[in-house]
Amino acid sequence: MDKKAARLKRALRQRCKIKQLGVSRLTVHRTSQHIYAQVISEDGTATIASASTLDADVKSSAKSTGNSESATLVGELVAKRALEAGVTNVAFDRSGFKYHGRVKALAEAAREAGLKF
């Protein structure tokens, strides 16, 4: 099993557990240059809020889009948009990525901005 297949297997296992909780999920996808975050509804059919390093306000305020500083900005932005949509409780779906670095920075920023998970 290669590295990507192992990550996807971890992600699937994690999503099955989140589905049992019956809450919205904060999903993170990370590439070498960007980071993306979405709040997805309980049933998984609709995206409630989203943010990424491709957004104009994040791109203009960060020096680089592939570092922890920009991940913090994305976390704050997605939490603000989710709270505006009325979502306060979410489950954190890290998509099989390890909880450190940019993924951890995004999660901590979202918590500080008001999301509960």
Buried (B, 14 or more C-beta within 10 A) or exposed (E): EEEEEEBBEBBEEBBEEBBEEEBBBBBBBBEEEBBBBBBBBBEEEEEBBBBBBEBEEBBEEBEEBBBBBBBBBBBBBBBBBBBEEEBEEBBBBBBBBEEEEBBBBBBBBBBEBEBEB
